[in-house]
Amino acid sequence: MNNFELFIVTVGMTAITLLTRSFFMLRRDPWPMPAWLTEGLRYAPLAAMVAVVAPEVVMSHGQLVQTWKDARLFGAAAATAWFFWRRDMLGTIAMGTGVLLALRLGLGW
């Protein structure tokens, strides 16, 4: 691929990215959405987060965790318990990370 082709591809990809990411701003009035869709979109960030985090907790090297002696399981459990007890995001992160590090460094899991 020469420099001109690379330039054309870069400009094209930039144009497509700008169009797709700003498409919702082209209309001046709000887009009508049914109530069920608006309600469902409230849970989209949580669903995306679970889709990213859950495989990291329950899988290792593409396989499900085979033993209960995995620090990630206990870290996730402790973080979940902390969140339901205190409803504090910073404490949740600190608790999960603390348990994970304590088990990995302390017990060698």
ABEGO torsion letter per residue (X at the ends): XBAAAAAAAAAAAAAAAAAAAAAAAABABBBBBBAAAAAAAAAAAAAAAAAAAAAAAABBGGBBBABABBAAAAAAAAAAAAAAAAGBAAAAAAAAAAAAAAAAAAAGX
